[in-house]
Amino acid sequence: MLTTEPSLADLAASSGLEPRTIRSWVAQGLLPPPLTRGPAARYPADTLSRLLAIRTMRDALGMSLTDIRKELLVANPEQIAAYASRAETLAKPSPPAGNPASSALDYIANLRARVPKPASAVAAAATPPGPRAATGLEALEHRLGQGRPEPARKARAEEWLRIPVTPDVELTVRGPLDAEQRTRLERCADLIRDILLGRDR
């Protein structure tokens, strides 16, 4: 464990996480900001312990970043150290060649890893997609759905339409929409959820 004020490179090397993931967690308030600015910036000495605790909660316990943030608000230093000590049992993530991992890619990969793929997924993957619809919602609906049956949905009447997709992803549309537009957007949210969870085939 690092005892001095680590740099971003130190944190990345010791945790096995990409610098962009660490920066993202700083921006989201999960980690403290650096003590100084610039390429030689240093972080508080306890940042690595907190970083490893977050990684344990996310990778070993399957917690969302929202739940991790709540846990960190009430956790004392001993609890954070206990979470951090469990990170040693986790394999260091290895980003795909030529495409460094980002926090969004990490999030989607973790979602897919938790949802088993149906047996027909491999055969269906070889099926070429159908022709695209003309424009707007029809194009999005057709591209995402490609022949899926339309689920029954209740239309919502509100100026801001917020449709949860996953615990950390939401589809938000501002402005008045008629019932058909709302229903179609909710169908698109269902299809996006299936794609993120690996159930799109």
MOZI-V706489 format. One record per backbone hydrogen bond with DSSP energy under -1.0 kcal/mol. CO is the residue of the C=O (numbers start at 1). NH is the residue of the N-H. E is the energy in kcal/mol with one decimal. If there is no record, write none. Layout:
CO:NH:E + CO:NH:E
//
This chain:
6:43:-3.1 + 7:11:-2.3 + 8:12:-2.5 + 9:13:-2.5 + 10:14:-2.4 + 11:15:-1.9 + 12:16:-2.1 + 18:22:-1.9 + 19:23:-2.8 + 20:24:-2.1 + 21:25:-2.2 + 22:26:-2.0 + 23:27:-2.5 + 24:28:-1.7 + 25:30:-2.4 + 25:31:-1.2 + 26:29:-1.5 + 38:41:-1.7 + 42:35:-3.6 + 44:47:-1.9 + 46:50:-1.9 + 47:51:-2.7 + 48:52:-2.8 + 49:53:-1.9 + 50:54:-2.3 + 51:55:-2.2 + 52:56:-2.3 + 53:57:-2.5 + 54:58:-2.5 + 55:59:-3.2 + 56:60:-1.9 + 56:61:-1.6 + 57:63:-2.8 + 64:68:-2.4 + 65:69:-2.4 + 66:70:-1.8 + 67:71:-2.4 + 68:72:-2.7 + 69:73:-1.3 + 71:75:-1.4 + 76:80:-2.2 + 77:81:-2.3 + 78:82:-2.0 + 79:83:-2.2 + 80:84:-2.6 + 81:85:-2.1 + 84:87:-1.4 + 86:89:-1.3 + 87:90:-1.4 + 96:99:-1.9 + 102:106:-2.9 + 103:107:-2.3 + 104:108:-2.3 + 105:109:-2.6 + 106:110:-2.4 + 107:111:-2.2 + 108:112:-2.7 + 109:113:-2.0 + 110:114:-1.1 + 118:121:-1.8 + 120:124:-2.6 + 121:125:-1.6 + 124:127:-1.6 + 135:139:-1.2 + 136:140:-1.9 + 137:141:-3.1 + 138:142:-2.6 + 139:143:-2.4 + 140:144:-2.5 + 141:145:-2.8 + 142:146:-1.7 + 159:175:-2.1 + 161:173:-2.7 + 163:171:-3.1 + 166:169:-1.1 + 169:165:-2.7 + 169:166:-1.6 + 171:163:-3.3 + 173:161:-3.1 + 178:182:-2.3 + 179:183:-2.3 + 180:184:-2.3 + 181:185:-2.3 + 182:186:-2.2 + 183:187:-1.9 + 184:188:-2.3 + 185:189:-2.2 + 186:190:-2.0 + 187:191:-2.2 + 188:192:-2.7 + 189:193:-2.4 + 190:194:-2.1 + 191:195:-2.1 + 192:196:-2.7 + 193:197:-2.1 + 194:199:-3.7 + 195:198:-1.2
//
